[in-house]
Structures are given as C-alpha cells and as structure tokens.
Amino acid sequence: MPWRVHASLTQPSAIKQKGASLVEFIVVAPTLLMMILGVMQTGLVFHAKSNINYATFEAARAGTVGHGQASVIRDAFTRAMVGYYGGGRNLTEIAQATARAQADITPATMQVELLSPTKESFDDYASPQLASRLQVNHRVIPNSNLNAINCPLDRPNCSYNPSTNKSGQTLSDANLLKVRITYGIPPTKQVPLVGRLYVKVLQGLSGIQGESSSMLGLSQSVMSVADSDTFKQALLAQGRIPIVMHTTMRMQSEPFENGNVSSSGTGNNGAATPPEEVGGEDGPTTGNDTCPESDPNCHEQDAGEEIPCDAATDASCGAEPDPCLPDTTQESIQAEVLFAFNEYTLTAQGKAALDKLIQHINAHKNDAHRRDKLYITGHTDKIGNHADNLTLSEQRANAVYEYLLQGLDADVDIDMITKGAGETTPVTTNGTCTEVNSTANIANCAPDRRVTFTSVYDNFND
C-alpha cells in the first residue's frame, strides 16, 4: 500500500506578524522628517545669506558716497532687504515690505562695524580744514587728489609712513571703507522646531574648535565657533541665527569719523585704543584736540579759524565752472522729477531721466571731444533751516552720483564732483520764494529745487 504524506508535514502554516511596518515607520519617520526640515533650514540660511550679501554691498556703496557714516549704511542695508521681507508687485506691497524691514532691522538685530578707516587713520590723516569747511564736528580725512598728495594740505608734515605711523596705512589706504555687518535671521524666517534646534546648536558651538563646523555642515558665515562675541550671543538669545558679512570699497567722499573701531598699526606698538575712550562715540571734535600730541608737525586749528580751501588741488572746493566758458555746458533736472519733496531717494521718473544722461555719456565715451568732468550740484529752496537744506542738497547730489556711477561703462573716463549748494543759489526772483512752509509757496519755490550738471569737455584739438 503506497505511503500517503500529509500536507501538514511538508507545508507548515505561515506565522502571522501584525504591526511591524507601523513600528518601523514610527522609528524612522521622525528622523527622516528632521533631516528634511534640517536641509530646508540650511537652504533658508543660504537664501538669507544671499540677500544679506547683496544688502551689505548696497550698504557699503551708499557709505562710500555718504562719508562712511554708519547711519547711511544702516538705512541703505534696510532698503536693500525689502525684497527679503516680501517685496511687492505694486507700491502698496512694497511699502508694506519696507515697513516690515524697518520694524525688524534695528540696532538690536543688525550691527554695523566700521573696520576701516580706523581711529588711528584719523589720528594720522584728519584735516581740520576740511572739517571746518564741511561744518562738521567730526574728524575728516581728505578724499581728493590722492595720487598727488601723501598728507592733508593743511598738515603737510603728517606721519604718512605706514611702517611708523599709528594706522599702518597710507592716505590712499585710509580711504578704503571696510564694513562688517552682523544680522540675525528672525524666527519668522526659520523652519518651525528645526530653527530653534539650529539656534541651540550654534549656542552649543561656543566651545568647539573651528574644524568642527565644517564636519557639521554649517556655513562658516553663520557664526564663528569658539566666538564669544556679545552681539552674536544676544542675537542667539532672541532666537535669531547670526550671519556676518564683510565688504571693502573705495571711498567716493570724505570719510567722517563716527565710532570707527581701533586697530593698531606698526607705529602703535600693538596697543589698540577703543574709540569710545577718545572724545566719545564720535571721537574728538575739530579744534586743538584734533591733532595727536605725538605729532609735533600737526597744524592745530584754533576754534573758529578757517583755513582757505585750495580749489586748484581740491575740485570740490571751488564753484561750478562758468557754463559760458568754452567747452563747458550746463543743464538742470528739477528736483520734483528726481525726488519726492524733502527726500533724497531717487524716484522711478528720476532714474529714467538719469538713464538718458548715462546713455549719452556711454555713447560718446570714445569721442575726441567728450566729457572730462561732470559737476553734480544739489540745490534746495529757502523753506526750512539752512543747515538741513545744505545737508539735503548734498544727499541729493550724492544719490545722483551713486546712480550714475553704477550705470556708466567701466571704461568711461570722467571725473564726477558732487557738491551741495543748499539754498544759496536760487533762480527765482526776489520775493517769489520765501521761507513760508505753505502749499502755494512750495509751488513758487519749485524752480529753485534742482540738480545741475555742469560738463567740462576734453578738446584734443587745442
């Protein structure tokens, strides 16, 4: 009789397992989610870094024509960050984004440090003559004819040897604007949960050595490890991610001292002096205290003494050339075209008007008879205080200069000189424009509010 094999002996029943996939998901999913969110957070940091890099560049450019003042740099940085705070497709949305940027970017969340020129740069090269002429209570470094002079004209025996002076700089080097900006990415621009973890990690890095940051994949521009910088620590305490940017540009206006850091040069024997210890935050004012005691050749200007400005060596000292002279022309653009009333930010209409001038200069840059010099002078009306009008006229001339500079071809050879005339050169007849701040008088004074462009042309046939 044949053998019969029972099925149960060769085909054992399957063992059923329930819930294994769910357990694996519970274990793996949070880790995977954190990794994805971490990548997103890192991407947002690099996105912020790109925006801040652009804003720092724009801020430094504004500083080069704004006498290196921290307030000018801060304002320009805030304007350049409007896109990061939402931007807009119309004026209303842009205004809202601007308001958000201004509300968030404050001295508690963004720090401007002026690394050059330093306090020692002003010790070596400050010009009492310029400070008096510009009517400022700051030390001022000359910015004109740097290829022809080693010292300010009123301090011909200054210490200009970088191997022995306080700054370790030449006069030309002292006209380099180096800015460091530290900004904290707000929690609203961070990934929930991971952003807080990111901040905690950065706080925990304070005792880790430098190479650890690259192992962790963190951007070196976010925060230097083993760094006890109090401002960065304050940003972290607010839940912000610190980002630090540096940029260096050549000054296009006279540097003013306003809280510049101290950095010892060869002649300072390695002993830096904090700026706040010398004459307060803005440094010493003009007068007898302007000259360092160690410089016996420094000309000490008495209070109220005004040294004549030499227009032969400083073009900004003199008046605009007479437009009736040969090879000289003058044209004006009304301020209402370029700016809003009492403002110095160029309007879209103003930029369009300047674009025409830029196109003309670029088109004729290789002509034998082309613009050699362009004097840009801002003018205001009589409404308001004289000092404020003078400042506004200078700011408007500088705004025009900055816009022209970025639009001109790199090989355009032209000297541009900016000046503010304030209310001193009206074109209206006596009595037409008064100091009364009324709608009717503002309209009457409109012709006085303008920017003039005086061009001096090369003539190779002479």
HUWO-V440916 format. One record per residue. RES is the residue in one letter. PHI is phi in whole degrees, 0 to 359 (none if undefined). BURIAL is + if it has 24 or more other C-alpha atoms within 12 Angstrom, else -. D_CENTER is the distance of its C-alpha to the mean C-alpha in Angstrom with 2 decimals. Layout:
RES_PHI_BURIAL_D_CENTER, RES_PHI_BURIAL_D_CENTER
This chain:
M_none_-_104.24, P_293_-_100.61, W_287_-_97.82, R_241_-_95.43, V_267_-_91.95, H_282_-_90.26, A_301_-_86.82, S_291_-_85.37, L_281_-_86.18, T_251_-_84.04, Q_230_-_81.22, P_295_-_79.81, S_289_-_77.99, A_293_-_74.12, I_272_-_72.28, K_272_-_69.97, Q_239_-_66.45, K_247_-_64.53, G_88_-_60.85, A_295_-_59.63, S_297_-_56.90, L_294_-_55.59, V_296_-_55.36, E_299_-_53.46, F_296_-_51.04, I_297_-_50.47, V_284_-_49.74, V_274_-_47.54, A_302_-_45.69, P_299_-_43.51, T_296_-_42.46, L_296_-_41.74, L_297_-_39.85, M_296_-_37.65, M_295_-_36.97, I_295_-_35.98, L_296_+_33.75, G_296_+_32.20, V_296_-_31.40, M_298_-_29.89, Q_296_+_27.73, T_297_+_26.53, G_297_-_25.75, L_294_+_23.73, V_295_+_21.71, F_291_+_20.99, H_296_-_20.20, A_297_+_17.61, K_302_+_16.30, S_297_-_15.97, N_295_+_14.07, I_289_+_11.66, N_299_+_11.30, Y_295_+_10.43, A_295_+_8.00, T_295_+_6.19, F_298_+_6.56, E_295_+_5.55, A_295_+_2.21, A_294_+_2.75, R_299_+_5.11, A_295_+_4.58, G_296_+_4.30, T_294_+_7.21, V_258_+_9.11, G_248_+_8.53, H_63_+_10.30, G_66_+_7.80, Q_278_+_8.52, A_298_+_7.79, S_295_+_8.94, V_294_+_6.65, I_296_+_3.58, R_296_+_6.68, D_297_+_8.02, A_293_+_5.85, F_299_+_6.33, T_297_+_9.82, R_298_+_10.52, A_289_+_9.88, M_269_+_12.18, V_301_+_14.94, G_299_+_16.77, Y_294_+_17.04, Y_267_+_18.63, G_122_-_21.17, G_58_-_19.91, G_171_-_22.95, R_258_-_25.50, N_211_-_25.75, L_297_-_24.13, T_295_-_25.72, E_294_-_24.47, I_294_-_20.88, A_297_-_21.17, Q_293_-_22.61, A_294_+_19.90, T_297_+_17.25, A_297_-_19.46, R_295_+_19.72, A_296_+_16.00, Q_295_+_15.69, A_289_-_18.85, D_270_+_17.94, I_270_+_14.36, T_231_-_15.23, P_303_-_15.01, A_277_+_17.96, T_240_+_16.43, M_216_+_12.79, Q_243_+_12.00, V_252_+_9.06, E_240_+_10.72, L_265_+_10.14, L_276_+_12.66, S_204_+_12.80, P_293_+_14.02, T_266_+_16.39, K_302_+_18.84, E_293_+_21.39, S_300_+_19.43, F_288_+_19.84, D_301_+_23.44, D_280_+_24.15, Y_234_+_22.46, A_297_+_21.84, S_245_+_23.47, P_301_+_25.42, Q_300_+_26.13, L_294_+_22.56, A_299_+_22.00, S_291_+_25.23, R_293_+_24.58, L_276_+_21.17, Q_57_-_22.86, V_235_+_20.41, N_264_+_21.54, H_230_+_19.10, R_286_+_19.73, V_229_+_18.23, I_255_+_18.17, P_298_+_19.43, N_235_+_17.50, S_258_+_20.47, N_55_+_23.33, L_292_+_22.14, N_282_-_24.77, A_246_-_27.49, I_230_-_26.84, N_256_+_26.62, C_224_+_26.26, P_302_+_25.27, L_297_+_28.13, D_271_+_29.25, R_224_+_29.31, P_297_-_31.09, N_253_-_32.42, C_294_+_29.27, S_274_+_29.18, Y_254_+_27.32, N_275_+_29.00, P_296_+_26.64, S_277_-_29.78, T_231_-_30.75, N_279_+_27.89, K_288_+_25.89, S_273_+_22.56, G_69_+_24.11, Q_232_+_21.92, T_273_+_22.76, L_298_+_21.15, S_295_+_19.46, D_295_+_18.12, A_291_+_16.87, N_262_+_14.56, L_265_+_12.68, L_267_+_9.24, K_245_+_9.63, V_239_+_7.64, R_241_+_9.85, I_243_+_9.37, T_246_+_12.83, Y_231_+_13.78, G_252_+_17.41, I_295_+_19.04, P_289_+_21.29, P_302_+_25.07, T_293_-_25.24, K_256_+_23.41, Q_244_+_25.90, V_287_+_29.44, P_306_-_32.04, L_71_-_33.80, V_291_+_32.16, G_301_+_28.71, R_295_+_30.35, L_296_+_32.13, Y_302_+_28.93, V_296_+_27.51, K_298_-_30.88, V_297_+_30.89, L_296_+_27.53, Q_296_+_28.92, G_283_-_32.00, L_278_+_30.26, S_300_+_29.53, G_248_-_32.68, I_264_-_32.71, Q_286_-_32.10, G_303_-_29.37, E_291_-_31.52, S_292_-_32.39, S_295_+_29.12, S_290_-_29.88, M_293_-_33.43, L_276_-_32.25, G_78_-_30.04, L_271_+_26.82, S_294_+_23.44, Q_294_+_22.35, S_282_+_18.73, V_289_+_20.13, M_194_+_21.35, S_287_+_22.91, V_285_+_26.55, A_53_-_28.28, D_244_-_25.06, S_257_-_25.69, D_307_-_22.11, T_293_-_22.75, F_291_+_19.57, K_295_+_20.32, Q_297_+_23.90, A_294_+_23.07, L_297_+_21.27, L_298_+_24.37, A_295_-_26.57, Q_275_-_25.01, G_83_+_25.87, R_260_+_22.32, I_261_+_21.52, P_287_+_18.73, I_229_+_16.34, V_243_+_14.27, M_231_+_11.67, H_238_+_10.77, T_206_+_9.15, T_229_+_9.96, M_218_+_9.57, R_277_+_11.72, M_295_+_10.93, Q_247_+_12.23, S_211_+_12.96, E_293_+_14.68, P_292_+_12.92, F_259_+_13.98, E_278_+_15.11, N_208_+_13.97, G_77_+_15.02, N_297_+_14.16, V_288_+_16.25, S_257_+_19.55, S_218_+_20.50, S_291_+_23.93, G_255_+_24.86, T_301_-_28.36, G_280_+_29.50, N_260_+_28.46, N_55_-_31.06, G_73_-_28.85, A_249_-_28.54, A_282_-_24.99, T_247_+_24.77, P_303_-_22.50, P_302_+_20.41, E_291_-_22.14, E_273_-_25.43, V_238_+_24.74, G_73_-_24.67, G_85_-_22.95, E_297_-_19.35, D_269_+_18.24, G_78_+_20.66, P_292_+_23.66, T_274_+_23.94, T_292_+_25.35, G_120_+_29.07, N_297_-_31.38, D_281_+_29.12, T_292_+_26.41, C_273_+_28.44, P_291_+_29.07, E_297_-_32.75, S_283_-_33.00, D_251_+_32.30, P_290_-_35.56, N_269_-_34.49, C_289_+_31.51, H_278_+_32.16, E_269_+_32.12, Q_274_+_31.44, D_289_-_33.61, A_302_-_32.29, G_89_-_32.50, E_285_-_33.05, E_237_-_31.13, I_274_+_31.18, P_302_-_31.56, C_274_+_28.72, D_262_-_29.84, A_292_-_28.94, A_291_-_30.66, T_247_-_27.99, D_225_+_24.95, A_300_+_24.92, S_286_+_22.66, C_287_+_25.43, G_274_-_28.00, A_282_+_28.65, E_299_+_28.29, P_300_+_31.18, D_295_-_34.24, P_295_-_34.18, C_276_-_37.95, L_291_-_37.72, P_301_-_38.66, D_61_-_35.95, T_225_+_33.62, T_226_+_32.76, Q_218_+_30.76, E_221_-_29.75, S_231_+_28.00, I_236_+_26.33, Q_296_+_26.93, A_299_+_24.07, E_298_+_25.77, V_284_+_25.16, L_272_+_21.44, F_221_+_20.42, A_286_-_22.05, F_300_+_23.79, N_65_+_21.74, E_238_+_18.41, Y_230_+_15.74, T_268_+_14.64, L_296_+_16.61, T_273_-_19.62, A_298_-_21.27, Q_295_-_23.94, G_294_+_21.58, K_297_+_19.95, A_296_-_23.56, A_294_+_24.55, L_289_+_21.83, D_301_+_22.80, K_295_-_26.21, L_294_+_24.98, I_300_+_22.96, Q_299_-_26.12, H_292_-_28.29, I_295_+_26.31, N_296_+_26.20, A_292_-_29.88, H_248_-_31.00, K_295_-_28.88, N_258_-_32.08, D_291_-_34.38, A_294_-_36.19, H_246_-_35.34, R_230_+_31.65, R_296_+_28.71, D_258_+_27.94, K_226_+_25.68, L_226_+_23.92, Y_267_+_23.39, I_251_+_21.13, T_236_+_22.15, G_270_+_21.36, H_230_+_24.42, T_238_+_25.21, D_266_+_28.57, K_273_+_30.42, I_290_+_29.78, G_97_-_28.00, N_278_-_27.27, H_300_-_26.81, A_297_-_23.78, D_295_-_21.93, N_295_+_22.99, L_296_+_21.77, T_297_+_18.26, L_298_+_18.32, S_295_+_19.64, E_293_+_16.90, Q_296_+_14.18, R_292_+_16.33, A_298_+_16.86, N_293_+_13.21, A_296_+_12.77, V_294_+_15.87, Y_303_+_14.89, E_300_+_11.77, Y_291_+_14.16, L_298_+_16.93, L_300_+_15.11, Q_283_-_14.44, G_263_-_18.06, L_285_+_19.97, D_298_-_21.93, A_297_-_21.00, D_264_-_24.29, V_285_+_23.97, D_255_-_24.73, I_211_+_23.56, D_265_+_22.06, M_248_+_19.91, I_244_+_20.00, T_255_+_18.32, K_203_+_20.06, G_251_+_20.64, A_260_+_24.35, G_60_+_24.34, E_258_+_27.88, T_280_-_29.69, T_231_+_30.74, P_290_+_32.23, V_251_+_34.26, T_281_-_36.39, T_286_-_39.74, N_305_-_40.43, G_91_-_40.86, T_289_-_39.28, C_249_+_35.91, T_241_+_36.09, E_272_-_33.93, V_289_-_35.39, N_267_-_32.97, S_225_-_35.18, T_301_-_35.04, A_295_-_37.51, N_288_-_35.75, I_302_+_32.32, A_292_-_34.16, N_297_+_35.91, C_274_+_32.73, A_308_+_31.01, P_300_+_31.88, D_285_+_30.06, R_274_+_26.71, R_197_+_25.53, V_235_+_23.36, T_260_+_25.53, F_237_+_25.26, T_256_+_27.57, S_254_+_28.31, V_248_+_30.24, Y_257_+_32.03, D_290_+_33.37, N_221_-_37.14, F_282_-_38.71, N_271_-_42.14, D_288_-_42.13
